């Protein structure tokens, strides 16, 4: 394989990788916005973002029930809806 054919293939592969990472980033952003939109009925954007971060931290530590109670108490959200939202995070 000569350099004349190798360089375009490498550039095409790099462009393909960039495109895949960009698409994954866009999908993650859309999913995040969708999850936060469910909470925006109960609070503002900044508080929803901060609450999402705290819920994720509790879930990582395996304190899902505490996360449900926190969401329920802070947002006055019904228990089943709070549980559903926490599980979807």
C-alpha positions in Angstrom: 0.0 0.0 0.0 1.5 3.3 -1.0 1.4 6.6 0.9 -1.0 8.0 -1.8 -3.7 5.6 -0.8 -2.8 5.3 2.9 -3.2 9.0 3.8 -6.7 9.4 2.4 -7.8 6.2 4.2 -6.4 7.5 7.6 -8.1 10.8 7.1 -11.4 9.1 6.2 -11.1 6.9 9.3 -10.4 9.9 11.6 -13.4 11.8 10.1 -15.5 8.7 10.7 -14.4 8.5 14.3 -15.1 12.2 14.8 -18.6 11.8 13.3 -19.4 8.9 15.5 -18.3 10.7 18.7 -20.3 13.8 17.6 -23.4 11.8 17.0 -23.0 10.1 20.4 -22.6 13.5 22.1 -25.7 14.8 20.5 -27.8 11.8 21.5 -26.6 12.0 25.1 -27.5 15.7 25.2 -31.0 15.0 23.8 -31.6 12.2 26.3 -30.4 14.5 29.2 -32.7 17.3 28.1 -35.6 14.8 27.9 -35.0 13.5 31.4 -34.7 17.1 32.8 -37.9 18.2 31.0 -39.9 15.8 33.2 -38.6 17.6 36.3 -39.0 21.1 34.8 -42.7 20.9 35.5 -41.8 21.1 39.2 -38.8 23.5 39.3 -36.5 25.7 37.2 -33.6 24.6 34.9 -30.7 25.3 37.3 -32.3 23.5 40.2 -33.2 20.5 37.9 -29.6 20.3 36.7 -28.3 20.4 40.2 -30.9 17.9 41.4 -30.0 15.5 38.6 -26.4 15.6 39.6 -27.2 14.8 43.2 -29.5 11.9 42.1 -26.8 10.4 40.0 -24.3 10.6 42.9 -26.8 8.8 45.2 -27.5 6.1 42.5 -23.7 5.5 42.0 -23.5 4.9 45.8 -26.5 2.6 45.6 -28.8 4.9 47.6 -31.7 4.8 45.2 -34.4 5.0 47.9 -32.7 8.1 49.4 -32.7 9.7 46.0 -36.4 8.9 45.5 -37.2 10.5 48.9 -35.0 13.5 48.1 -36.8 14.2 44.8 -40.1 13.6 46.4 -39.4 16.0 49.3 -37.7 18.8 47.3 -40.1 18.9 44.4 -43.4 17.6 46.0 -43.5 15.1 43.3 -45.7 12.0 43.7 -43.8 9.0 45.0 -44.3 6.8 41.9 -43.3 9.5 39.5 -40.2 10.3 41.6 -39.2 6.6 41.6 -39.7 6.5 37.8 -37.6 9.6 37.3 -34.8 8.4 39.6 -34.7 5.0 37.8 -34.5 6.7 34.4 -31.4 8.7 35.4 
